[in-house]
Amino acid sequence: MQIGFVSNQVFNVGLYIRLSKEDGDLKESESVINQKSLLINYVREKEFRLVDIYIDDGYSGLSFDRPAFNKMIEDIENKKINMVITKDLSRLRS
């Protein structure tokens, strides 16, 4: 039995980006800009289909009550996206 990606699987990707605590109050923080660039390049390299970018700039990771995070969950439930990519898991967790 081989485990891995199905070759004809279409990955409809949502990128999730959240402000890093050390970035402070910048309008669109450097961290967000860097995360977005890094993740878009990764999606292009893998030839995934980028559907949406969810950005919670200025929201703490201490709570899941974040507008873009909640929209992303809704899009997963509605099967708009079937893959979430983030810089690291600390961007998702509370």
DSSP file (Angstrom, degrees, kcal/mol; ACC not computed):
  #  RESIDUE AA STRUCTURE BP1 BP2  ACC     N-H-->O    O-->H-N    N-H-->O    O-->H-N    TCO  KAPPA ALPHA  PHI   PSI    X-CA   Y-CA   Z-CA
    1    1 A M              0   0    0      0, 0.0     2,-0.5     0, 0.0     0, 0.0   0.000 360.0 360.0 360.0 130.1    0.0    0.0    0.0
    2    2 A Q        -     0   0    0      2,-0.0     2,-0.5     0, 0.0     0, 0.0  -0.883 360.0-158.1-105.9 131.9    1.4    3.4   -1.0
    3    3 A I        +     0   0    0     -2,-0.5     2,-0.3     3,-0.0     0, 0.0  -0.909  43.3  85.8-108.4 134.1    0.5    6.5    1.0
    4    4 A G  S    S-     0   0    0     -2,-0.5     2,-0.2     0, 0.0    -2,-0.0  -0.981  76.1 -32.3 166.9-169.3    0.8    9.9   -0.6
    5    5 A F        -     0   0    0     -2,-0.3     2,-0.5     1,-0.1     3,-0.0  -0.493  55.1-119.2 -75.3 141.3   -0.9   12.5   -2.7
    6    6 A V    >   -     0   0    0     -2,-0.2     3,-1.8     1,-0.1    -1,-0.1  -0.710  24.1-135.3 -77.1 127.7   -3.4   11.4   -5.4
    7    7 A S  T 3  S+     0   0    0     -2,-0.5    -1,-0.1     1,-0.3    -2,-0.0   0.788 100.7  44.6 -62.2 -30.1   -1.9   12.7   -8.6
    8    8 A N  T 3  S+     0   0    0      2,-0.1    -1,-0.3    -3,-0.0     2,-0.2   0.330  83.2 125.2 -98.0   9.6   -5.2   14.0  -10.1
    9    9 A Q    <   -     0   0    0     -3,-1.8     2,-0.6     1,-0.1    -4,-0.0  -0.483  54.8-141.7 -67.1 132.0   -6.3   15.7   -6.8
   10   10 A V        -     0   0    0     -2,-0.2     2,-0.8    38,-0.0    38,-0.1  -0.872  10.7-152.5 -97.1 123.8   -7.1   19.4   -7.2
   11   11 A F        -     0   0    0     -2,-0.6    38,-2.3    36,-0.2     2,-0.9  -0.864   6.4-165.7-101.7 111.0   -5.9   21.4   -4.2
   12   12 A N  E     -a   49   0A   0     -2,-0.8    70,-2.4    36,-0.1    71,-1.3  -0.856  25.2-154.2 -94.3 105.9   -8.0   24.5   -3.7
   13   13 A V  E     -ab  50  83A   0     36,-3.1    38,-3.0    -2,-0.9    39,-1.4  -0.618  23.1-168.7 -98.5 138.6   -5.8   26.4   -1.2
   14   14 A G  E     -ab  52  84A   0     69,-2.5    71,-2.2    -2,-0.3     2,-0.5  -0.990  17.5-146.0-114.8 130.8   -6.5   29.0    1.4
   15   15 A L  E     -ab  53  85A   0     37,-2.3    39,-3.6    -2,-0.5     2,-0.5  -0.820   9.7-156.1 -94.6 133.3   -3.5   30.8    2.9
   16   16 A Y  E     +ab  54  86A   0     69,-2.3    71,-0.5    -2,-0.5     2,-0.4  -0.951  15.4 176.2-113.9 126.1   -3.8   31.8    6.5
   17   17 A I  E     -a   55   0A   0     37,-3.0    39,-2.8    -2,-0.5     2,-0.4  -0.985   3.4-178.5-129.9 134.6   -1.7   34.6    7.8
   18   18 A R  E     -a   56   0A   0     -2,-0.4    39,-0.2    37,-0.2    42,-0.1  -0.986  35.4 -96.7-135.0 146.7   -1.7   36.2   11.3
   19   19 A L        -     0   0    0     37,-2.0     2,-0.3    -2,-0.4    42,-0.1  -0.308  38.0-125.1 -57.7 134.4    0.2   39.1   12.8
   20   20 A S    >   -     0   0    0      1,-0.1     3,-2.1    40,-0.1     4,-0.3  -0.641  18.7-122.3 -79.3 141.1    3.2   38.0   14.8
   21   21 A K  G >  S+     0   0    0     -2,-0.3     3,-0.9     1,-0.3    -1,-0.1   0.823 109.3  57.4 -54.3 -35.4    3.2   39.3   18.4
   22   22 A E  G 3  S+     0   0    0      1,-0.2    -1,-0.3     2,-0.0    -3,-0.0   0.522  88.3  77.5 -78.1  -3.0    6.5   41.1   17.9
   23   23 A D  G X  S-     0   0    0     -3,-2.1     3,-0.8     1,-0.2    -1,-0.2   0.656  77.9-166.0 -82.9 -15.1    5.2   43.2   15.0
   24   24 A G  T <   -     0   0    0     -3,-0.9    -1,-0.2    -4,-0.3     5,-0.1  -0.381  51.5 -26.8  70.1-141.1    3.3   45.7   17.1
   25   25 A D  T 3  S+     0   0    0     -2,-0.1    -1,-0.2     3,-0.1    -2,-0.0   0.042  79.2 147.4-105.9  24.6    0.7   48.0   15.6
   26   26 A L    X   -     0   0    0     -3,-0.8     3,-0.6     1,-0.1    -3,-0.0  -0.313  56.5-119.4 -61.9 144.6    2.0   48.5   12.0
   27   27 A K  T 3  S+     0   0    0      1,-0.3     2,-0.5    31,-0.0    -1,-0.1   0.954 104.3   0.8 -53.9 -63.8   -0.8   49.0    9.5
   28   28 A E  T 3  S-     0   0    0     30,-0.0    -1,-0.3    -9,-0.0     5,-0.1  -0.921 100.8-131.0-121.6 104.7    0.0   45.8    7.5
   29   29 A S    <>  -     0   0    0     -3,-0.6     4,-2.2    -2,-0.5     5,-0.2  -0.004  10.4-119.7 -60.4 155.4    3.0   44.5    9.3
   30   30 A E  H  > S+     0   0    0      1,-0.2     4,-2.7     2,-0.2     5,-0.2   0.868 115.7  58.3 -59.2 -37.3    6.2   43.4    7.7
   31   31 A S  H  > S+     0   0    0      2,-0.2     4,-2.7     1,-0.2    -1,-0.2   0.911 106.0  47.7 -60.2 -43.3    5.6   39.9    9.1
   32   32 A V  H  > S+     0   0    0      2,-0.2     4,-2.6     1,-0.2    -2,-0.2   0.926 112.5  48.9 -64.5 -45.1    2.2   39.7    7.2
   33   33 A I  H  X S+     0   0    0     -4,-2.2     4,-2.1     1,-0.2    -2,-0.2   0.915 114.0  46.3 -60.8 -44.2    3.8   41.0    4.0
   34   34 A N  H  X S+     0   0    0     -4,-2.7     4,-2.5     2,-0.2    -2,-0.2   0.910 112.4  49.7 -66.1 -43.0    6.7   38.5    4.3
   35   35 A Q  H  X S+     0   0    0     -4,-2.7     4,-2.7    -5,-0.2     5,-0.2   0.931 110.9  50.3 -60.4 -45.5    4.3   35.6    5.1
   36   36 A K  H  X S+     0   0    0     -4,-2.6     4,-2.5     1,-0.2     5,-0.2   0.927 112.2  46.4 -60.5 -47.0    2.1   36.4    2.1
   37   37 A S  H  X S+     0   0    0     -4,-2.1     4,-2.1     1,-0.2    -1,-0.2   0.929 113.8  48.3 -61.5 -47.0    5.1   36.5   -0.3
   38   38 A L  H  X S+     0   0    0     -4,-2.5     4,-1.7     1,-0.2    -2,-0.2   0.921 115.1  44.2 -59.4 -47.1    6.5   33.3    1.1
   39   39 A L  H  X S+     0   0    0     -4,-2.7     4,-2.4     2,-0.2    -2,-0.2   0.875 111.1  52.1 -72.1 -38.4    3.2   31.4    0.9
   40   40 A I  H  X S+     0   0    0     -4,-2.5     4,-2.3    -5,-0.2    -1,-0.2   0.918 110.0  50.3 -63.1 -42.1    2.2   32.6   -2.5
   41   41 A N  H  X S+     0   0    0     -4,-2.1     4,-2.4    -5,-0.2    -1,-0.2   0.895 109.9  50.9 -61.8 -39.8    5.6   31.5   -3.9
   42   42 A Y  H  X S+     0   0    0     -4,-1.7     4,-2.1     2,-0.2    -2,-0.2   0.926 109.7  49.4 -63.6 -45.4    5.1   28.1   -2.4
   43   43 A V  H  X>S+     0   0    0     -4,-2.4     5,-2.1     1,-0.2     4,-0.7   0.907 112.4  48.2 -61.4 -42.5    1.7   27.7   -3.9
   44   44 A R  H ><5S+     0   0    0     -4,-2.3     3,-0.8     1,-0.2    -1,-0.2   0.921 110.0  51.9 -62.8 -44.2    3.0   28.7   -7.3
   45   45 A E  H 3<5S+     0   0    0     -4,-2.4    -2,-0.2     1,-0.2    -1,-0.2   0.880 114.3  42.4 -60.7 -39.2    5.9   26.3   -7.0
   46   46 A K  H 3<5S-     0   0    0     -4,-2.1    -1,-0.2    -5,-0.1    -2,-0.2   0.519 108.0-127.1 -86.1  -6.1    3.6   23.4   -6.2
   47   47 A E  T <<5 +     0   0    0     -3,-0.8    -3,-0.2    -4,-0.7   -36,-0.2   0.856  53.3 156.2  59.6  38.6    1.1   24.5   -8.9
   48   48 A F      < -     0   0    0     -5,-2.1     2,-0.7    -6,-0.2    -1,-0.2  -0.448  49.9-106.3 -82.8 165.3   -1.8   24.5   -6.4
   49   49 A R  E     -a   12   0A   0    -38,-2.3   -36,-3.1    -2,-0.1     2,-0.6  -0.864  28.8-145.6 -97.8 112.7   -4.9   26.6   -7.0
   50   50 A L  E     +a   13   0A   0     -2,-0.7   -36,-0.2   -38,-0.2     3,-0.1  -0.686  26.3 168.4 -81.0 118.5   -4.9   29.7   -4.7
   51   51 A V  E     -     0   0A   0    -38,-3.0     2,-0.3    -2,-0.6   -37,-0.2   0.842  58.8 -13.1 -97.7 -44.8   -8.5   30.4   -3.8
   52   52 A D  E     -a   14   0A   0    -39,-1.4   -37,-2.3     2,-0.0     2,-0.5  -0.993  48.6-135.5-158.3 158.6   -8.2   33.0   -1.0
   53   53 A I  E     -a   15   0A   0     -2,-0.3     2,-0.6   -39,-0.2   -37,-0.2  -0.989  18.9-158.6-121.3 123.1   -5.9   34.6    1.5
   54   54 A Y  E     -a   16   0A   0    -39,-3.6   -37,-3.0    -2,-0.5     2,-0.5  -0.902  13.2-175.5-105.9 118.3   -7.1   35.0    5.0
   55   55 A I  E     -a   17   0A   0     -2,-0.6     2,-0.6   -39,-0.2   -37,-0.2  -0.961  19.3-176.8-124.0 121.8   -5.3   37.6    7.0
   56   56 A D  E >   +a   18   0A   0    -39,-2.8   -37,-2.0    -2,-0.5     3,-0.9  -0.754  18.8 177.0-110.1  80.3   -5.8   38.4   10.7
   57   57 A D  T 3  S+     0   0    0     -2,-0.6     3,-0.1     1,-0.2    -2,-0.1  -0.769  70.5  15.0 -88.9 117.5   -3.5   41.4   11.0
   58   58 A G  T 3  S+     0   0    0     -2,-0.7     2,-0.4     1,-0.3    -1,-0.2   0.489  97.4 119.2  99.0   5.4   -3.7   42.8   14.5
   59   59 A Y    <   -     0   0    0     -3,-0.9    -1,-0.3     2,-0.0   -40,-0.2  -0.875  61.8-122.4-106.5 137.4   -5.5   39.8   16.1
   60   60 A S    >   -     0   0    0     -2,-0.4     3,-0.8     1,-0.1   -40,-0.1  -0.403   6.8-136.6 -73.7 148.8   -4.0   37.8   18.9
   61   61 A G  T 3  S+     0   0    0      1,-0.2    -1,-0.1   -42,-0.1     5,-0.0   0.397  90.4  89.9 -81.4   1.8   -3.4   34.1   18.7
   62   62 A L  T 3  S+     0   0    0      3,-0.1     2,-0.3     1,-0.0    -1,-0.2   0.608  92.3  37.7 -75.3 -10.4   -4.8   33.8   22.2
   63   63 A S    <   -     0   0    0     -3,-0.8    -1,-0.0    30,-0.2    -4,-0.0  -0.985  65.4-143.2-139.7 148.3   -8.3   33.3   20.8
   64   64 A F  S    S+     0   0    0     -2,-0.3     2,-2.1     1,-0.1     6,-0.1   0.409  77.5 105.4 -86.3   1.8   -9.9   31.6   17.8
   65   65 A D        +     0   0    0      4,-0.1    -1,-0.1     5,-0.0    -3,-0.1  -0.520  47.3 132.6 -83.1  73.6  -12.3   34.6   17.6
   66   66 A R     >  -     0   0    0     -2,-2.1     4,-2.7     1,-0.1     5,-0.2  -0.992  57.9-134.7-127.2 132.0  -10.6   36.1   14.6
   67   67 A P  H  > S+     0   0    0      0, 0.0     4,-2.2     0, 0.0     5,-0.2   0.903 103.9  41.7 -56.1 -49.4  -12.6   37.3   11.5
   68   68 A A  H  > S+     0   0    0      2,-0.2     4,-2.3     1,-0.2     5,-0.1   0.881 114.2  52.7 -69.2 -36.6  -10.4   35.8    8.8
   69   69 A F  H  > S+     0   0    0      2,-0.2     4,-2.3     1,-0.2    -1,-0.2   0.931 110.6  47.7 -61.9 -45.2   -9.9   32.5   10.7
   70   70 A N  H  X S+     0   0    0     -4,-2.7     4,-2.1     1,-0.2    -2,-0.2   0.884 111.3  50.5 -64.6 -38.7  -13.7   32.2   11.1
   71   71 A K  H  X S+     0   0    0     -4,-2.2     4,-2.3    -5,-0.2    -1,-0.2   0.890 109.1  52.2 -64.0 -39.7  -14.2   32.9    7.4
   72   72 A M  H  X S+     0   0    0     -4,-2.3     4,-2.1     2,-0.2    -2,-0.2   0.918 108.5  49.8 -62.7 -44.3  -11.6   30.3    6.5
   73   73 A I  H  X S+     0   0    0     -4,-2.3     4,-2.6     1,-0.2    -1,-0.2   0.911 110.5  50.9 -61.1 -42.3  -13.4   27.7    8.6
   74   74 A E  H  X S+     0   0    0     -4,-2.1     4,-2.0     1,-0.2    -1,-0.2   0.909 109.5  50.1 -60.5 -43.0  -16.7   28.6    6.9
   75   75 A D  H  <>S+     0   0    0     -4,-2.3     5,-2.7     2,-0.2     6,-1.1   0.837 110.1  50.6 -67.2 -32.8  -15.0   28.2    3.5
   76   76 A I  H ><5S+     0   0    0     -4,-2.1     3,-1.7     3,-0.2    -2,-0.2   0.947 110.9  48.2 -65.7 -48.8  -13.6   24.8    4.5
   77   77 A E  H 3<5S+     0   0    0     -4,-2.6    -2,-0.2     1,-0.3    -1,-0.2   0.837 112.5  48.9 -61.5 -33.5  -17.1   23.7    5.7
   78   78 A N  T 3<5S-     0   0    0     -4,-2.0    -1,-0.3    -5,-0.2    -2,-0.2   0.337 114.0-120.2 -87.9   6.4  -18.6   24.9    2.3
   79   79 A K  T < 5S+     0   0    0     -3,-1.7    -3,-0.2     2,-0.2    -2,-0.1   0.736  75.8 129.5  61.5  26.5  -15.9   23.0    0.4
   80   80 A K  S   <S+     0   0    0     -5,-2.7     2,-0.3     1,-0.2    -4,-0.2   0.864  79.0  24.3 -73.1 -37.5  -14.5   26.2   -1.2
   81   81 A I        -     0   0    0     -6,-1.1    -2,-0.2    -9,-0.2   -68,-0.2  -0.942  56.0-176.4-125.3 150.5  -11.0   25.2    0.0
   82   82 A N  S    S+     0   0    0    -70,-2.4     2,-0.3    -2,-0.3   -69,-0.2   0.219  73.0  46.8-128.4  11.6   -9.6   21.8    0.7
   83   83 A M  E     -b   13   0A   0    -71,-1.3   -69,-2.5     2,-0.0     2,-0.5  -0.962  60.2-160.8-152.4 136.9   -6.2   22.8    1.9
   84   84 A V  E     -b   14   0A   0     -2,-0.3     2,-0.4   -71,-0.2   -69,-0.2  -0.974   9.1-169.3-117.2 131.7   -4.9   25.4    4.3
   85   85 A I  E     +b   15   0A   0    -71,-2.2   -69,-2.3    -2,-0.5     2,-0.3  -0.979  11.2 168.3-121.3 133.8   -1.3   26.5    4.2
   86   86 A T  E     -b   16   0A   0     -2,-0.4   -69,-0.1   -71,-0.2     3,-0.1  -0.942  46.5-110.5-138.7 160.0    0.3   28.7    6.9
   87   87 A K  S    S-     0   0    0    -71,-0.5     2,-0.3    -2,-0.3    -1,-0.1   0.920  96.1 -22.3 -59.1 -45.9    3.8   29.7    7.7
   88   88 A D    >   -     0   0    0     -3,-0.1     3,-2.0     1,-0.0     4,-0.4  -0.972  69.2 -98.4-158.7 165.2    3.8   27.6   10.9
   89   89 A L  G >> S+     0   0    0     -2,-0.3     4,-1.9     1,-0.3     3,-1.2   0.707 111.2  74.8 -64.1 -20.3    1.2   26.1   13.2
   90   90 A S  G 34 S+     0   0    0      1,-0.3    -1,-0.3     2,-0.2    -3,-0.0   0.745  88.5  62.8 -64.3 -20.1    1.7   29.0   15.7
   91   91 A R  G <4 S+     0   0    0     -3,-2.0    -1,-0.3     1,-0.1    -2,-0.2   0.778 110.2  38.5 -72.9 -26.0   -0.4   31.1   13.3
   92   92 A L  T <4 S+     0   0    0     -3,-1.2    -2,-0.2    -4,-0.4    -1,-0.1   0.870 101.0  78.9 -91.0 -41.9   -3.4   28.9   13.7
   93   93 A R     <        0   0    0     -4,-1.9   -30,-0.2     1,-0.1     0, 0.0  -0.156 360.0 360.0 -76.4 162.3   -3.4   27.9   17.4
   94   94 A S              0   0    0    -32,-0.2    -1,-0.1   -30,-0.0    -4,-0.1   0.393 360.0 360.0-104.4 360.0   -4.6   30.0   20.3
